[in-house]
Amino acid sequence: MRGLVALVFALVAARETSRDELVVRVSRPAPVVPAVVEPWTFAVLSDLHLPNDHAETVHETVAALVKLHVRFVVVTGDHTNGTDAFRGRPRDWATWWPAVRAALQPLRDAGIAVLPIAGNHDTYWPWQRQAYAEAFADLEAWAAPLVVNSHGEGVAGAPFSYSVEIDGVHLALAHVVAQHLDREVAAWLEQDLAAAQAAKRRIVFGHVPMVSVIREPKPRFAARLGAILERGAVSHYIAGHEHIVWDERFGSIEQISVGCSSGFYQYEPSAESKLHAHCVGHGAMRCAMPDGGGEFVIARGRKNRRVQHDKNSFTLFTVDGDDLRVRPMTIIDGEPRPFYLNQR
C-alpha cells in the first residue's frame, strides 16, 4: 500500500512539474490590438457646367475643399454645358475641357484625388464622349494615390465606369446619364459589387438619380438599378443632375442628390417630393428633408419655379468607423457653410 501511495504522489509531482515546465516553455502571443482608423472626409461635386458665367463659384468651392483637406473629391458629371442640340461641334467646344481641368487642378496640386464620371451634358454625341475620354485619359494620375479598378470597355470601362477602394470602403462610379441603364454598365456594376462583398461599406455614384426628385420617376429604371444596388448590399447611391439637394431613403438604399456646384440653373421639387419633405407655406415654403430632417426653404426663383434657398452646393461625407455622416454645404462669401438652415 505504501508503495502505491508513493507512486501516486510521484505521478502527481511529475504532472505538476511538467505543467510548470509547459508554462515556462510556451510563449503566449501578444494580444492583437485593432488599428485605429481616424475619421476621414470626402466631397462630391456635380454639374459644374463649365465654362459659364458662374465659374467663380466653382473656383471658390475647390479652394474651400483644399482648405478642408478632404481626402478625395468625386465629380458626378455635367462638367461641361454641351446639349443634344449640338449635332456638330460648336466653335468654342475646344475650351470646355481645358476649363474643367484648370478648375479642378488645385485639388490635384494639393494631393487630393479627383474621381470623375460623365453626365448627360458631357455625352450626348459621339464626339462629346470622345472628348470626355480624352480629357480623363490620365485618370490614374487624377485618382492617385487611389488605385483605379477598371475591367470593362466603352462606357462600362474607365473613365466612364470604374471603382476604387479605400480603408475597406468600396466606391463604384457608374455611367448612368439618363433614366435608362445601359446593359453593359449594368453587367459591369453587378460584377464589380459582387467582387466587393468583403468591403465594410459599398457606395455607388451615378449622374442621374435612381428616383427623380423633380419629375415623375421611371419605375422600370428605378427598379432595375435598385435591384442591382440591393443585391450588392449598397448603402448609398449618390447623384447630381437635378441641381437640387435631396436626401431620401428608397427601400434599403439612401439616395443623396448633391445639388449643383456652379449654381447654374435650379429646379423645383416635384409635388410628391414636396409632400415627402412636409413643405408648408404659400410664399416661401419651409421644408424638412425626408431623411434626416435638415431644414430648407423653397421660394420663387428663375422661371417662377420654387427653388431651394441656396443655388450652389456640394456635399461632404465623413467616414467614421461604421458610420457615414452626410453634410450638404454651400459657399457664402467665399466660405463653406452648412446648407441646412437649422445647422447654421
C-alpha positions as CSV (number, residue, x, y, z in Angstrom):
1,M,0.0,0.0,0.0
2,R,2.8,2.4,0.9
3,G,4.4,1.7,-2.4
4,L,1.2,2.5,-4.2
5,V,0.7,5.8,-2.3
6,A,4.3,6.7,-3.0
7,L,3.7,6.0,-6.7
8,V,0.6,8.2,-6.9
9,F,2.4,11.1,-5.2
10,A,5.3,10.7,-7.6
11,L,2.9,10.8,-10.6
12,V,1.2,14.0,-9.2
13,A,4.5,15.6,-8.6
14,A,5.7,14.7,-12.1
15,R,2.5,16.1,-13.6
16,E,2.8,19.4,-11.7
17,T,6.5,19.6,-12.8
18,S,5.5,19.0,-16.4
19,R,2.7,21.7,-16.2
20,D,5.2,24.2,-14.7
21,E,7.7,23.4,-17.4
22,L,4.9,23.8,-20.0
23,V,4.1,27.2,-18.7
24,V,7.7,28.3,-18.9
25,R,8.2,26.9,-22.4
26,V,5.1,28.1,-24.2
27,S,5.2,31.8,-25.1
28,R,1.8,33.4,-25.4
29,P,1.3,35.7,-28.3
30,A,0.7,39.4,-27.5
31,P,-3.0,40.4,-27.8
32,V,-3.9,41.8,-31.2
33,V,-5.0,45.5,-30.9
34,P,-7.1,46.6,-33.8
35,A,-5.6,49.5,-35.7
36,V,-7.5,52.8,-35.1
37,V,-8.6,54.4,-38.3
38,E,-9.2,58.1,-37.9
39,P,-12.4,59.6,-39.4
40,W,-11.9,60.9,-43.0
41,T,-13.9,63.1,-45.3
42,F,-14.5,63.2,-49.0
43,A,-16.6,65.6,-51.1
44,V,-18.9,65.3,-54.0
45,L,-19.4,68.0,-56.6
46,S,-21.7,67.9,-59.6
47,D,-22.9,69.9,-62.5
48,L,-20.0,72.3,-63.0
49,H,-21.3,73.2,-66.5
50,L,-18.0,74.9,-67.4
51,P,-17.2,77.3,-68.8
52,N,-20.0,79.6,-67.7
53,D,-20.7,83.0,-66.0
54,H,-20.7,81.2,-62.6
55,A,-17.3,79.8,-62.8
56,E,-16.1,81.8,-59.8
57,T,-18.4,79.8,-57.6
58,V,-16.7,76.6,-58.8
59,H,-13.3,78.1,-58.1
60,E,-14.4,79.1,-54.6
61,T,-15.7,75.6,-53.9
62,V,-12.5,74.0,-55.0
63,A,-10.4,76.4,-52.9
64,A,-12.6,75.6,-49.9
65,L,-12.1,71.9,-50.3
66,V,-8.4,72.4,-50.4
67,K,-8.6,74.2,-47.1
68,L,-10.8,71.5,-45.7
69,H,-8.2,68.9,-46.6
70,V,-10.7,66.4,-47.9
71,R,-9.2,63.0,-48.8
72,F,-10.7,62.9,-52.3
73,V,-13.4,64.6,-54.5
74,V,-15.9,62.8,-56.7
75,V,-17.4,64.8,-59.6
76,T,-20.7,63.2,-60.6
77,G,-20.9,64.6,-64.2
78,D,-22.0,67.5,-66.3
79,H,-18.6,69.0,-66.2
80,T,-19.4,70.9,-69.4
81,N,-22.5,72.6,-70.8
82,G,-23.0,70.6,-74.1
83,T,-26.5,70.0,-75.2
84,D,-28.2,67.5,-77.5
85,A,-28.7,70.4,-80.0
86,F,-25.0,70.2,-80.9
87,R,-25.1,67.9,-84.0
88,G,-21.7,69.4,-84.9
89,R,-19.0,70.7,-82.7
90,P,-19.7,74.3,-81.7
91,R,-16.9,76.8,-82.2
92,D,-15.9,77.0,-78.5
93,W,-16.0,73.3,-77.7
94,A,-12.2,73.1,-77.5
95,T,-12.3,75.5,-74.5
96,W,-14.6,73.3,-72.4
97,W,-12.3,70.6,-71.1
98,P,-9.3,72.8,-70.6
99,A,-11.6,75.0,-68.4
100,V,-12.7,71.9,-66.4
101,R,-9.2,70.6,-65.9
102,A,-8.0,74.0,-64.9
103,A,-10.8,74.4,-62.3
104,L,-10.0,71.0,-60.7
105,Q,-6.2,71.3,-60.9
106,P,-5.8,73.0,-57.4
107,L,-7.2,69.7,-55.9
108,R,-4.6,67.7,-57.7
109,D,-1.8,70.2,-56.8
110,A,-2.9,69.7,-53.1
111,G,-2.6,65.9,-53.4
112,I,-6.4,65.4,-53.3
113,A,-7.5,62.6,-55.6
114,V,-10.2,63.5,-58.2
115,L,-12.7,60.8,-59.3
116,P,-14.9,62.0,-62.3
117,I,-17.7,60.4,-64.1
118,A,-19.6,61.8,-67.1
119,G,-23.0,63.4,-67.2
120,N,-25.6,63.7,-70.0
121,H,-24.2,67.2,-71.0
122,D,-20.8,65.5,-71.5
123,T,-22.0,62.6,-73.6
124,Y,-24.9,63.4,-76.0
125,W,-22.9,62.8,-79.1
126,P,-20.0,60.5,-80.0
127,W,-17.6,63.5,-80.3
128,Q,-18.6,64.5,-76.8
129,R,-17.9,61.1,-75.4
130,Q,-14.6,61.0,-77.2
131,A,-13.7,64.5,-75.7
132,Y,-14.6,63.3,-72.2
133,A,-12.5,60.1,-72.6
134,E,-9.5,62.2,-73.9
135,A,-9.9,64.7,-71.1
136,F,-9.5,62.0,-68.5
137,A,-7.2,59.6,-70.4
138,D,-4.9,60.2,-67.5
139,L,-7.5,59.2,-64.9
140,E,-4.9,57.2,-62.9
141,A,-2.9,60.4,-62.3
142,W,-6.0,62.3,-61.2
143,A,-7.1,59.5,-58.9
144,A,-3.6,58.9,-57.3
145,P,-2.9,57.7,-54.7
146,L,-6.1,55.7,-55.1
147,V,-5.9,52.8,-57.4
148,V,-8.4,52.6,-60.3
149,N,-10.1,49.3,-60.9
150,S,-11.5,49.0,-64.4
151,H,-12.5,45.7,-66.1
152,G,-14.9,46.8,-68.8
153,E,-14.9,48.5,-72.2
154,G,-16.6,51.6,-73.6
155,V,-18.9,53.2,-71.2
156,A,-18.5,50.2,-68.9
157,G,-14.8,51.0,-68.5
158,A,-12.7,53.9,-67.3
159,P,-13.0,56.8,-67.3
160,F,-16.8,56.2,-67.6
161,S,-17.2,53.3,-65.2
162,Y,-14.7,52.1,-62.6
163,S,-14.2,51.6,-58.9
164,V,-11.7,52.3,-56.1
165,E,-11.4,51.0,-52.5
166,I,-10.1,53.0,-49.6
167,D,-9.9,51.7,-45.9
168,G,-12.5,49.0,-46.6
169,V,-15.0,51.3,-48.3
170,H,-15.8,50.4,-51.9
171,L,-16.7,53.1,-54.3
172,A,-18.3,52.2,-57.6
173,L,-18.6,55.0,-60.2
174,A,-21.1,54.1,-62.8
175,H,-22.0,55.7,-66.2
176,V,-25.7,56.5,-65.5
177,V,-26.6,59.5,-67.6
178,A,-30.3,59.0,-68.2
179,Q,-33.3,57.2,-66.6
180,H,-32.1,54.2,-68.6
181,L,-29.4,51.8,-67.5
182,D,-27.0,50.7,-70.3
183,R,-26.8,46.9,-70.5
184,E,-23.0,46.8,-70.4
185,V,-22.9,49.2,-67.4
186,A,-25.5,47.2,-65.5
187,A,-23.4,44.0,-66.1
188,W,-20.2,45.8,-65.0
189,L,-21.9,47.1,-61.8
190,E,-23.2,43.7,-60.9
191,Q,-19.8,42.2,-61.3
192,D,-18.0,45.0,-59.5
193,L,-20.3,44.9,-56.5
194,A,-20.2,41.1,-56.3
195,A,-16.4,41.2,-56.1
196,A,-16.6,43.8,-53.3
197,Q,-18.6,41.8,-50.8
198,A,-15.7,41.8,-48.3
199,A,-15.9,45.6,-48.1
200,K,-17.4,47.0,-44.9
201,R,-19.4,49.5,-47.0
202,R,-20.3,49.9,-50.6
203,I,-21.3,53.3,-52.2
204,V,-22.3,53.8,-55.8
205,F,-22.1,57.1,-57.7
206,G,-24.0,57.9,-60.9
207,H,-25.0,61.2,-62.6
208,V,-28.8,60.6,-62.7
209,P,-30.7,59.8,-59.5
210,M,-32.3,56.4,-59.2
211,V,-35.6,58.1,-58.3
212,S,-36.2,61.5,-59.7
213,V,-36.9,64.3,-57.2
214,I,-38.0,66.9,-59.7
215,R,-40.2,64.9,-62.1
216,E,-42.2,61.7,-62.3
217,P,-39.8,58.8,-61.7
218,K,-39.4,56.0,-64.2
219,P,-40.4,52.8,-62.2
220,R,-38.6,50.3,-64.5
221,F,-35.3,52.2,-64.4
222,A,-35.6,52.7,-60.6
223,A,-36.5,49.0,-60.1
224,R,-33.7,47.8,-62.3
225,L,-31.0,49.9,-60.7
226,G,-32.4,49.5,-57.2
227,A,-32.3,45.7,-57.6
228,I,-28.6,45.8,-58.5
229,L,-27.8,48.1,-55.6
230,E,-29.7,45.9,-53.1
231,R,-28.1,42.7,-54.3
232,G,-24.7,44.4,-54.0
233,A,-25.6,45.5,-50.4
234,V,-25.0,49.1,-51.3
235,S,-25.8,51.6,-48.5
236,H,-25.8,54.9,-50.5
237,Y,-26.5,55.9,-54.1
238,I,-25.1,59.4,-54.8
239,A,-26.0,61.5,-57.8
240,G,-26.3,65.0,-59.3
241,H,-28.2,66.0,-62.5
242,E,-31.3,67.6,-61.0
243,H,-29.5,70.7,-59.4
244,I,-31.2,70.1,-56.1
245,V,-30.0,69.0,-52.6
246,W,-32.0,65.9,-51.5
247,D,-31.8,63.0,-49.1
248,E,-34.4,60.2,-49.1
249,R,-34.5,56.5,-48.4
250,F,-35.9,54.1,-51.0
251,G,-36.0,50.6,-49.6
252,S,-32.6,49.8,-48.2
253,I,-30.9,52.5,-50.3
254,E,-30.2,56.0,-49.1
255,Q,-30.3,58.2,-52.2
256,I,-28.4,61.6,-52.0
257,S,-28.6,64.3,-54.6
258,V,-25.7,66.7,-54.0
259,G,-27.0,69.7,-55.9
260,C,-25.2,72.0,-58.3
261,S,-21.7,73.2,-57.6
262,S,-21.9,76.1,-60.1
263,G,-25.4,77.3,-59.1
264,F,-26.1,77.3,-62.9
265,Y,-29.9,76.7,-63.0
266,Q,-32.1,75.3,-60.3
267,Y,-35.2,73.2,-60.5
268,E,-38.3,72.8,-58.3
269,P,-39.0,69.6,-56.3
270,S,-42.0,67.7,-57.7
271,A,-45.3,67.9,-55.9
272,E,-44.7,64.4,-54.5
273,S,-41.2,65.3,-53.3
274,K,-42.6,68.4,-51.6
275,L,-45.1,66.2,-49.9
276,H,-42.4,63.9,-48.6
277,A,-40.5,67.0,-47.3
278,H,-43.6,68.3,-45.5
279,C,-43.3,71.7,-47.2
280,V,-45.7,74.3,-45.8
281,G,-46.4,77.9,-46.6
282,H,-47.7,79.9,-49.6
283,G,-44.8,82.2,-50.4
284,A,-41.5,80.8,-49.2
285,M,-42.2,77.2,-48.2
286,R,-40.4,75.7,-45.3
287,C,-39.4,72.1,-45.7
288,A,-37.6,69.3,-43.8
289,M,-35.5,66.7,-45.7
290,P,-37.4,63.4,-45.9
291,D,-34.4,61.5,-44.4
292,G,-32.5,63.4,-41.7
293,G,-34.8,66.3,-41.2
294,G,-32.5,69.1,-42.5
295,E,-34.5,72.3,-42.9
296,F,-34.6,74.3,-46.1
297,V,-36.8,76.8,-47.8
298,I,-38.1,76.9,-51.4
299,A,-39.1,80.2,-52.8
300,R,-39.9,81.7,-56.2
301,G,-36.9,81.8,-58.5
302,R,-35.9,81.6,-62.1
303,K,-38.9,81.0,-64.5
304,N,-41.2,81.4,-61.5
305,R,-40.1,78.0,-60.1
306,R,-40.0,77.3,-56.4
307,V,-36.3,76.6,-55.8
308,Q,-34.1,75.9,-52.8
309,H,-32.7,78.8,-50.8
310,D,-29.0,78.3,-51.9
311,K,-28.2,77.7,-55.6
312,N,-24.6,76.5,-55.3
313,S,-24.0,73.3,-53.2
314,F,-21.7,70.4,-52.7
315,T,-21.8,67.6,-50.1
316,L,-19.3,66.4,-47.5
317,F,-19.2,62.7,-46.4
318,T,-17.3,61.7,-43.3
319,V,-16.5,58.0,-42.7
320,D,-16.1,57.3,-39.0
321,G,-15.8,53.6,-38.3
322,D,-19.1,52.1,-39.4
323,D,-20.9,55.5,-39.6
324,L,-21.2,57.7,-42.7
325,R,-22.2,61.3,-41.9
326,V,-23.7,63.4,-44.7
327,R,-23.4,67.2,-44.7
328,P,-24.7,69.3,-47.6
329,M,-22.8,72.6,-47.9
330,T,-22.9,75.9,-49.8
331,I,-20.5,78.7,-50.3
332,I,-21.3,82.1,-48.8
333,D,-18.9,85.0,-49.1
334,G,-16.2,82.6,-50.3
335,E,-16.6,80.3,-47.2
336,P,-18.2,76.9,-46.8
337,R,-21.4,76.9,-44.8
338,P,-23.9,74.2,-43.9
339,F,-26.7,74.1,-46.5
340,Y,-29.5,73.3,-44.0
341,L,-30.8,76.3,-42.2
342,N,-31.1,74.5,-38.8
343,Q,-27.4,73.7,-38.9
344,R,-26.1,77.3,-39.4
